[in-house]
């Protein structure tokens, strides 16, 4: 048993992280499609700095914890993450919250593919199974548009953007795996939000607007929820092993479903109900294979 092993606390923090992340997306969705995308990303990134700075300060890692030995890798990881943030928020304009979050669950499967290509890891039966099941789930999700002969271009745009976001998130996670060996988790998160802020500011020439009080509150909430959610996720792995936390990762889809039904008054499509078990099964297989590898490494 590890010195900090407190599984109940770790599981509670993992559930809290999923709830906070869902709350962030609810705020973004509630802010409305009329808000400029760059402005939304700026608010989310700027106000996430507050909880992240407090987190580093409490841990005694501010500001020296931001020192890095790998600035180029931080830049690459932050770039992947920033563009993933833009595309994930853009996808919310075209999809329900639950659909966007469901497609985000493809990241573990895509990460397995990139691990084979970039890190020269083996393509074993578990990875093939997770990728295949997840791909079938995506086909089921888009089949009403592709199979009916009538293409809903708006919905397809949303699915495409969500797929791009999941792909870039997987690439960012590959970079995080490498950076975690020498860099502080707080520093990794801080450089990501700073890069996202800079990217967002570059969109000012395309026009920002002055939001009303309610919209401003939603945007500030998105940043705070996102920042505290990252902290809760980081701490959950401090108190519990990844294998114990994996089953609770998929509760993250439960909150968006409730939000769609009771906040945004949106019904769940038949294709979503059929695709969700497939995509989640693929993600579960990918996570299970990752946890088995971690356990084997720990036993050596």
N, C-alpha and C positions, 0 to 999 in steps of 0.2 A: 504493500500500500504506500502511496506517495505521501509526503509530509503534509500536503495541503488537501488530501483526498476527503472531500465532503460532498458526496454524490447528490444528496438532496438539494443542497444549495446550488450546485452546478446545474442540475436539471431545472430548478426554478429560474435561474438566470438565463438559461437557454430559451425557456418558454417566454420569459419577459422580453428577451431580445427579439423574438419573432413578433410579439405583440407590438413592440416599439417600431420595428421596421414596417409592419402593416400600417401603423398609425401614421408613419411618414408618408406612405403612398396614398393613404386616405386624404391627408392634408393636401397633397399635390393634386389629386383628382378633384377635391372640393374647390381648389383655387380656380378651376375652370380652364377651358381650352383657349380662352382669349389672352391669357398671360403669355408674354414672350418666353420661349423655352430657355434662352440664356439667362433671363432674369430669375426664373424659377430655380435653375441650377445654382445661381449666385446666392440666393437666399438660403437654399439648403446647405451649401458649403460654408458660407460665412458664419451662420449660427451654429453649425456643428463644431466650429473651432472652440466655442465656449466650453462645452462639456469635455472635449478632448484635452484642452489646456488644463482644466481642473483635474482631470484624471492623471495627467503627467505630473502635475504639481504635487498631488497627494502621494504619488508613488516616488517622489523625490527625483523625478527624471526631467524636470523642466528648469532651465532650457537645455542643459547639457545632453539630455536624452535624445535631442534632435540631431546631434552630430552623426555623420554617416561616413562610411568607408566606400559606399557604392552609389554616388550621385547619379550616374548614368542609368543604373538599374532602377533607381527610384523614379527617374524621369520616365522610363519606359513603362513601368508598372502604373504610375499615376496617369499617364496618357491613355492606356487601355481602360483604366477605371473611369476616367473623366468622360471619355466618349461613350462608355457603357452607361454612365449615368444619364447623359443626354438622350441616348436612344431609348432607355427604359422609361424615362418621363414622357418622351414623345409617343411611345406605344400606348400610354394611358389615354391619349386623346382618341384613339381608334378602337380600343378594346375595353372590356370590363376589367375591373381590378383583379378578379380571380383568374381570368385568362392570362393577363400579363404576368402575374406571379407564378402561375403554372408553368409557363414557358421558361421562366427564370430557373425552374428546377432542372432544366437540361444542362446547366453548368457542370455538375459533377461528371456527367457522361462526356461532355465535350472536353473537359479537363483530362479525362482518360485518353482521349484521342491525341491531344497535344502532348501528353506525357510520352506517348509512343513516338511521335514525330520529333519533338524538341529534346526530350531527355533520354531518348533511345530505350524506353522501358518496353517490356514485352507486351504483346497484345494477346492476353490469355482469354479463356472461355468466359470469365466473369465480365470482362470489359466488352467482349463481343455481344454477350447477352444484354447488358445494360444499354449499349448503343442501339441495338436492334429494337428492343422494346420501346425505348424512348422515341426512336424514329417513327415507329408504327403509331405511337401516340400523337405525334405531330401531324401525321397524315390524316388520322381520324379527325383531328381538330379542324383542319382546313378542307376536309373532303366535301362539306356542304357547298363550298364555293367552287372547288375544282371539279367535283363530280356531277354537278347539276347542270352544267353548261351555262350557268349565269354567275359571273364573277363579281363578287362584292369587293371592289377595289379598295374601299376604305378599310375593311376588315383585313384584307390581305396585306395592306400597308402596315397595319398594326402588328400583325403576326411577323412580318419581315423585320420590323424594327426590334421587336422583342427577341427574335432569333439572333440578330446582330448583337444586342445587348448581352444575351447569354453567352455568345461566343467570345466577346471581348472580356466578359467577367471571368470566363474560364482561363483565358490567357493571362489576365491579371493575377488570378490565384496561383498559376504556375510560377509567376514571378515572386509572389509572396512566399511560396514554399522555399525558394532560394534565399530571399532576403531575411527570412526568420532565423537563419543560421547565425547571422551577425548583427542584425538590426533590431531595435526596439519595436514591438507592435504599435506602440503609441506614435513613434516616428513614422512608421509606414502609413498609418491612418492620417497623420497630420499632413504629410507631403501630398497625399491623395486629395484632400479637401482643398489645399492651397492650389494645386494644379487645376482642379475643377473650377475654383474661383477665377483663376486667370483665364481659363478657357471661356467662362461665362462672360467676363468683362469684355472679351474680344467681340462679343455680339452686340455691344451697345450701338454701333453705327446702324444696325438693322432696326433699331427702335425699341426702346423700353417704355413702359407706361407707369404712371403713379397709381398703385393699387389702392382700393378702398380699405377701410379699417379691418373689415372681416377677412378680406383676401390677404392682407398683410399678416394678420394673426395666423392664418393657415400656413403661409410661407415660413414664418418664424417657427411655428410648431414643427414643420417638416424638418428644419435644420436641427432643432433641439432633439426631436425624436430620433433622427438619424444618428446624431452624435452619441446620445445615451444608449441607443441600441447597439452601436459598435462596442461601447464599453462593456455592456452586459454580455455580449457574445464573447469578447476577449476574456472576461473573468470566468465565464462558464467553463472554459477549457482549463482554467487554473485549478478549479475545484473538482472536476470530473473528467474521466477519460472520454475520448471521442466516441468510443464504442457504446458508452452509456448514453451519450447525448444524441447519437444518430437518429433513434426513433422519434425524438421530439422535434427534429428539424422540420418534419412534414406537417406539424401543427401550424406552421407559418401560413399554409394555404387556408386554414379554417377561418382566420380572421377576415381575409378579403372576401370570402364567400358570404360571411355574415354582413359585411359592409355593403356588398352589392345588393343583398336582399333587403336589408332594413334601413340603410342610409341613402343609397342611390336608387333604390326601388327598381333594380334590374334583375330580370330572371336569368337563370342558368340555362344555357343552351343544351340540347341533347348531345351535340358533339363534344361539349366540355365534359359532361358527365361520363361519356364513354372514354374520352382521352385522358382524363385525370388519373384513373387507376393505372393506366399503361405508363404514363410519364413518371408518376411517383414510384411505380415498381422499378423502372429503369434507374431512377435516382437512388432508390434503396439498395439495389444490387451494386451500383458504383460505390456507394458509401460503405456497404458491407465489405466489399473487397479492399477498400482503403483501410478499414478498421482491422481486418485480418492481417494486413501487412504491418500495421503499426504494432499489433500484439506480438507478431513474430519478431519484429525488431527489438521490442522491449524484453523478450525472453532470451535474447542472445547475450 
